[in-house]
Amino acid sequence: MNEPVKIYTIPTCSDCNYAKRYFTENNVPYEDLNCAENPAYPEEVWKLTGKQVVPTIVINGEVFVGFAENLTDIQKLLQG
């Protein structure tokens, strides 16, 4: 990977927490962009997706809305 995974989250989102746990357990560097703490992050999510949904995950420029339903594609991308 060229840069850490970016994951837009909120603290109460179980899918967000699952994604962060997955990245941590698999030694995947990530940047947690907490939308509840920084009002600029929801705006970034909107620009990326046209939605306000978390988790929104960006891996090497590829955008995923949601984690569990995209896990297979995320795994493939992370494996190179």
DSSP file (Angstrom, degrees, kcal/mol; ACC not computed):
  #  RESIDUE AA STRUCTURE BP1 BP2  ACC     N-H-->O    O-->H-N    N-H-->O    O-->H-N    TCO  KAPPA ALPHA  PHI   PSI    X-CA   Y-CA   Z-CA
    1    1 A M              0   0    0      0, 0.0    77,-0.0     0, 0.0     4,-0.0   0.000 360.0 360.0 360.0 144.2    0.0    0.0    0.0
    2    2 A N        +     0   0    0      1,-0.2    57,-0.0     2,-0.0     0, 0.0   0.838 360.0   4.9 -80.4 -34.5    1.2    3.5   -0.8
    3    3 A E  S    S-     0   0    0     26,-0.1    57,-0.2     3,-0.0    -1,-0.2  -0.941  92.4 -76.1-146.3 162.3   -0.5    5.2    2.2
    4    4 A P        -     0   0    0      0, 0.0    26,-0.3     0, 0.0    56,-0.2  -0.252  55.2 -98.9 -61.0 150.9   -2.5    4.3    5.3
    5    5 A V  E     -a   30   0A   0     24,-2.5    26,-3.3    54,-0.1     2,-0.5  -0.456  35.0-140.2 -63.0 139.4   -6.1    3.3    4.8
    6    6 A K  E     -aB  31  58A   0     52,-2.5    52,-2.9    24,-0.2     2,-0.5  -0.923  20.1-174.9-103.9 130.7   -8.5    6.1    5.6
    7    7 A I  E     -aB  32  57A   0     24,-2.6    26,-3.1    -2,-0.5     2,-0.5  -0.966  14.6-152.3-130.7 118.4  -11.6    5.2    7.5
    8    8 A Y  E     +aB  33  56A   0     48,-3.1    48,-1.3    -2,-0.5     2,-0.2  -0.772  35.4 160.0 -87.6 125.4  -14.3    7.7    8.2
    9    9 A T  E     -a   34   0A   0     24,-2.1    26,-3.2    -2,-0.5    27,-0.5  -0.795  39.4-143.1-137.1 171.7  -16.1    6.7   11.4
   10   10 A I    >   -     0   0    0     -2,-0.2     3,-1.6    24,-0.2     7,-0.1  -0.960  34.4-117.8-133.2 151.3  -18.3    7.6   14.3
   11   11 A P  T 3  S+     0   0    0      0, 0.0     6,-0.1     0, 0.0    23,-0.0   0.783 110.0  51.8 -61.1 -29.7  -17.8    6.1   17.8
   12   12 A T  T 3  S+     0   0    0      4,-0.0     2,-0.7     5,-0.0    -3,-0.0   0.396  81.6 108.9 -90.1   4.1  -21.2    4.4   18.0
   13   13 A C    <>  -     0   0    0     -3,-1.6     4,-2.2     1,-0.2     5,-0.2  -0.720  50.8-164.6 -87.7 114.4  -20.9    2.6   14.6
   14   14 A S  H  > S+     0   0    0     -2,-0.7     4,-2.3     1,-0.2    -1,-0.2   0.877  91.0  52.5 -67.1 -37.1  -20.4   -1.2   15.1
   15   15 A D  H  > S+     0   0    0      2,-0.2     4,-2.2     1,-0.2    -1,-0.2   0.869 109.1  51.4 -65.7 -35.9  -19.3   -1.7   11.5
   16   16 A C  H  > S+     0   0    0      2,-0.2     4,-2.5     1,-0.2    -2,-0.2   0.937 111.2  46.7 -63.1 -47.2  -16.7    1.1   11.9
   17   17 A N  H  X S+     0   0    0     -4,-2.2     4,-2.3     1,-0.2    -2,-0.2   0.872 111.2  52.1 -65.4 -37.0  -15.4   -0.6   15.1
   18   18 A Y  H  X S+     0   0    0     -4,-2.3     4,-2.6     2,-0.2    -1,-0.2   0.918 110.1  49.3 -62.4 -44.5  -15.3   -3.9   13.3
   19   19 A A  H  X S+     0   0    0     -4,-2.2     4,-2.6     2,-0.2    -2,-0.2   0.927 111.5  47.8 -62.8 -46.0  -13.3   -2.4   10.5
   20   20 A K  H  X S+     0   0    0     -4,-2.5     4,-2.5     1,-0.2    -1,-0.2   0.907 112.3  49.6 -63.3 -40.6  -10.8   -0.8   12.8
   21   21 A R  H  X S+     0   0    0     -4,-2.3     4,-2.9     2,-0.2    -2,-0.2   0.921 110.8  50.6 -62.8 -43.7  -10.4   -4.0   14.7
   22   22 A Y  H  X S+     0   0    0     -4,-2.6     4,-1.6     2,-0.2    -2,-0.2   0.937 111.9  46.5 -59.1 -48.7   -9.9   -5.9   11.5
   23   23 A F  H  <>S+     0   0    0     -4,-2.6     5,-3.2     1,-0.2    -1,-0.2   0.908 114.2  48.2 -62.4 -42.3   -7.2   -3.5   10.3
   24   24 A T  H ><5S+     0   0    0     -4,-2.5     3,-1.6     1,-0.2    -2,-0.2   0.943 111.9  48.4 -62.9 -48.4   -5.4   -3.5   13.7
   25   25 A E  H 3<5S+     0   0    0     -4,-2.9    -1,-0.2     1,-0.3    -2,-0.2   0.756 115.1  46.1 -65.3 -24.6   -5.4   -7.4   13.9
   26   26 A N  T 3<5S-     0   0    0     -4,-1.6    -1,-0.3    -5,-0.2    -2,-0.2   0.194 112.9-116.9-103.8  15.1   -4.1   -7.6   10.4
   27   27 A N  T < 5 +     0   0    0     -3,-1.6    -3,-0.2     1,-0.2    -2,-0.1   0.848  60.1 153.9  53.7  40.4   -1.4   -5.0   10.9
   28   28 A V      < -     0   0    0     -5,-3.2    -1,-0.2    -6,-0.2     2,-0.1  -0.889  44.0-129.0 -98.9 115.5   -2.9   -2.7    8.3
   29   29 A P        +     0   0    0      0, 0.0   -24,-2.5     0, 0.0     2,-0.3  -0.418  38.0 172.6 -64.8 134.7   -2.0    1.0    9.0
   30   30 A Y  E     -a    5   0A   0    -26,-0.3     2,-0.5    -2,-0.1   -24,-0.2  -0.977  32.9-135.2-143.9 157.8   -5.1    3.2    9.0
   31   31 A E  E     -a    6   0A   0    -26,-3.3   -24,-2.6    -2,-0.3     2,-0.7  -0.965  20.9-144.6-113.0 118.5   -6.1    6.7    9.8
   32   32 A D  E     -a    7   0A   0     -2,-0.5     2,-0.9   -26,-0.2   -24,-0.2  -0.756  11.9-167.0 -87.0 113.3   -9.3    7.0   11.9
   33   33 A L  E     -a    8   0A   0    -26,-3.1   -24,-2.1    -2,-0.7     2,-0.7  -0.826  11.0-153.6-105.2  94.6  -11.2   10.1   10.7
   34   34 A N  E >>  -a    9   0A   0     -2,-0.9     4,-1.5   -26,-0.2     3,-1.0  -0.571   8.8-165.8 -77.9 108.1  -13.9   10.6   13.4
   35   35 A C  T 34 S+     0   0    0    -26,-3.2   -25,-0.2    -2,-0.7    -1,-0.2   0.713  86.5  60.4 -67.4 -21.4  -16.8   12.4   11.8
   36   36 A A  T 34 S+     0   0    0    -27,-0.5    -1,-0.2     1,-0.2   -26,-0.1   0.747 110.9  39.8 -76.9 -23.3  -18.3   13.2   15.3
   37   37 A E  T <4 S+     0   0    0     -3,-1.0    -2,-0.2     1,-0.2    -1,-0.2   0.727 118.4  42.1 -97.4 -25.7  -15.2   15.2   16.3
   38   38 A N    ><  -     0   0    0     -4,-1.5     3,-1.4     1,-0.1    -1,-0.2  -0.947  61.1-158.6-130.7 112.8  -14.3   17.0   13.1
   39   39 A P  T 3> S+     0   0    0      0, 0.0     4,-0.8     0, 0.0    -1,-0.1   0.651  90.5  67.2 -65.9 -13.5  -17.1   18.6   10.9
   40   40 A A  H 3> S+     0   0    0      1,-0.2     4,-1.8     2,-0.2     5,-0.1   0.812  89.9  65.2 -73.6 -28.6  -14.8   18.6    7.9
   41   41 A Y  H <> S+     0   0    0     -3,-1.4     4,-2.4     1,-0.2     5,-0.2   0.913  97.1  50.7 -66.2 -44.5  -14.9   14.8    7.7
   42   42 A P  H  > S+     0   0    0      0, 0.0     4,-2.3     0, 0.0    -1,-0.2   0.881 110.0  53.2 -59.6 -33.7  -18.6   14.4    6.9
   43   43 A E  H  X S+     0   0    0     -4,-0.8     4,-2.2     2,-0.2    -2,-0.2   0.898 107.8  50.0 -65.2 -39.7  -18.1   16.9    4.1
   44   44 A E  H  X S+     0   0    0     -4,-1.8     4,-2.2     2,-0.2    -1,-0.2   0.909 109.3  51.7 -63.8 -41.8  -15.2   14.8    2.8
   45   45 A V  H  X S+     0   0    0     -4,-2.4     4,-2.5     1,-0.2     6,-0.5   0.926 109.3  50.6 -59.7 -44.9  -17.4   11.7    2.9
   46   46 A W  H  X S+     0   0    0     -4,-2.3     4,-2.5     1,-0.2    -1,-0.2   0.912 110.7  48.4 -60.0 -43.6  -20.1   13.5    1.0
   47   47 A K  H  < S+     0   0    0     -4,-2.2    -1,-0.2     1,-0.2    -2,-0.2   0.859 115.6  45.1 -65.5 -34.9  -17.6   14.6   -1.7
   48   48 A L  H  < S+     0   0    0     -4,-2.2    -2,-0.2    -5,-0.2    -1,-0.2   0.858 134.3  10.0 -74.7 -36.4  -16.3   11.0   -2.0
   49   49 A T  H  < S-     0   0    0     -4,-2.5    -3,-0.2     2,-0.3    -2,-0.2   0.623  85.1-121.9-123.5 -19.2  -19.6    9.2   -2.1
   50   50 A G  S  < S+     0   0    0     -4,-2.5     2,-0.3    -5,-0.5    -4,-0.2   0.609  89.6  82.4  75.8  11.3  -22.6   11.6   -2.5
   51   51 A K  S    S-     0   0    0     -6,-0.5    -1,-0.4     2,-0.1     2,-0.4  -0.852  79.3-128.9-135.7 169.4  -23.8   10.1    0.8
   52   52 A Q        +     0   0    0     -2,-0.3     2,-0.4    -3,-0.1    -6,-0.1  -0.674  57.4 137.2-121.6  77.0  -23.2   10.5    4.5
   53   53 A V        -     0   0    0     -2,-0.4    13,-0.1   -11,-0.1   -45,-0.1  -0.966  42.5-118.4-126.2 135.6  -22.6    6.9    5.4
   54   54 A V  S    S+     0   0    0     -2,-0.4   -45,-0.1     1,-0.2   -39,-0.1  -0.935  86.0  43.3-120.9 150.4  -19.9    5.4    7.8
   55   55 A P        +     0   0    0      0, 0.0    11,-3.4     0, 0.0     2,-0.5   0.488  67.7 171.8 -75.9 142.4  -17.7    3.7    7.6
   56   56 A T  E     -BC   8  65A   0    -48,-1.3   -48,-3.1     9,-0.2     2,-0.4  -0.988  15.8-163.7-110.8 126.8  -16.4    5.1    4.4
   57   57 A I  E     -BC   7  64A   0      7,-3.0     7,-3.0    -2,-0.5     2,-0.5  -0.930  11.0-164.1-120.4 132.6  -13.1    3.5    3.6
   58   58 A V  E     +BC   6  63A   0    -52,-2.9   -52,-2.5    -2,-0.4     2,-0.5  -0.971   9.4 177.2-119.7 120.6  -10.5    4.8    1.2
   59   59 A I  E >  S- C   0  62A   0      3,-2.6     3,-2.4    -2,-0.5   -54,-0.1  -0.963  75.3 -28.4-125.8 112.6   -7.7    2.4    0.1
   60   60 A N  T 3  S-     0   0    0     -2,-0.5    -1,-0.1     1,-0.3     3,-0.1   0.873 127.1 -47.4  48.8  42.5   -5.2    3.7   -2.5
   61   61 A G  T 3  S+     0   0    0      1,-0.3     2,-0.4     0, 0.0    -1,-0.3   0.303 112.1 120.8  86.6  -9.6   -7.9    6.0   -3.9
   62   62 A E  E <   -C   59   0A   0     -3,-2.4    -3,-2.6     2,-0.0     2,-0.4  -0.772  53.3-145.9 -91.0 132.0  -10.6    3.3   -4.1
   63   63 A V  E     -C   58   0A   0     -2,-0.4     2,-0.4    -5,-0.2    -5,-0.2  -0.826  15.2-173.8-106.5 132.3  -13.7    4.2   -2.0
   64   64 A F  E     -C   57   0A   0     -7,-3.0    -7,-3.0    -2,-0.4     2,-0.7  -0.987  14.0-152.2-122.7 132.5  -15.8    1.6   -0.1
   65   65 A V  E    S+C   56   0A   0     -2,-0.4    -9,-0.2    -9,-0.2   -11,-0.1  -0.919  74.5   5.8-104.0 111.3  -19.1    2.5    1.6
   66   66 A G        -     0   0    0    -11,-3.4    -9,-0.2    -2,-0.7   -13,-0.0  -0.083  68.0-131.9  95.9 158.0  -19.5    0.1    4.5
   67   67 A F  S >> S+     0   0    0    -13,-0.1     3,-1.4     2,-0.1     4,-0.6   0.806  91.0  49.6-111.4 -58.6  -17.1   -2.6    5.7
   68   68 A A  G >4 S+     0   0    0      1,-0.3     3,-1.1     2,-0.2     4,-0.3   0.889 112.9  48.4 -56.1 -44.4  -18.7   -6.0    6.1
   69   69 A E  G 34 S+     0   0    0      1,-0.2    -1,-0.3     2,-0.1     4,-0.1   0.650 118.8  41.1 -72.5 -13.8  -20.4   -6.0    2.7
   70   70 A N  G <> S+     0   0    0     -3,-1.4     4,-2.6     1,-0.1    -1,-0.2   0.292  80.9 109.8-111.7   7.6  -17.1   -5.0    1.1
   71   71 A L  H <X S+     0   0    0     -3,-1.1     4,-3.0    -4,-0.6     5,-0.2   0.876  76.3  51.6 -56.8 -44.0  -14.7   -7.2    3.1
   72   72 A T  H  > S+     0   0    0     -4,-0.3     4,-2.1     1,-0.2    -1,-0.2   0.928 113.9  43.7 -60.2 -45.8  -13.9   -9.6    0.2
   73   73 A D  H  > S+     0   0    0      2,-0.2     4,-2.1     1,-0.2    -1,-0.2   0.879 113.9  51.2 -67.2 -37.7  -13.0   -6.7   -2.1
   74   74 A I  H  X S+     0   0    0     -4,-2.6     4,-2.5     2,-0.2    -2,-0.2   0.923 109.4  50.5 -65.0 -44.4  -11.0   -4.9    0.7
   75   75 A Q  H  X S+     0   0    0     -4,-3.0     4,-1.8    -5,-0.2    -2,-0.2   0.921 110.5  49.4 -59.5 -44.7   -9.1   -8.1    1.4
   76   76 A K  H  X S+     0   0    0     -4,-2.1     4,-0.6     1,-0.2    -1,-0.2   0.909 112.3  47.9 -60.7 -43.4   -8.2   -8.5   -2.3
   77   77 A L  H >< S+     0   0    0     -4,-2.1     3,-0.7     1,-0.2    -1,-0.2   0.891 111.5  49.8 -66.6 -39.8   -7.0   -4.9   -2.5
   78   78 A L  H 3< S+     0   0    0     -4,-2.5    -1,-0.2     1,-0.2    -2,-0.2   0.806 105.7  57.1 -69.9 -29.0   -4.9   -5.1    0.6
   79   79 A Q  H 3<        0   0    0     -4,-1.8    -1,-0.2    -5,-0.2    -2,-0.2   0.607 360.0 360.0 -79.0 -11.0   -3.2   -8.3   -0.5
   80   80 A G    <<        0   0    0     -3,-0.7    -3,-0.2    -4,-0.6    -2,-0.1   0.447 360.0 360.0  94.4 360.0   -2.1   -6.5   -3.6
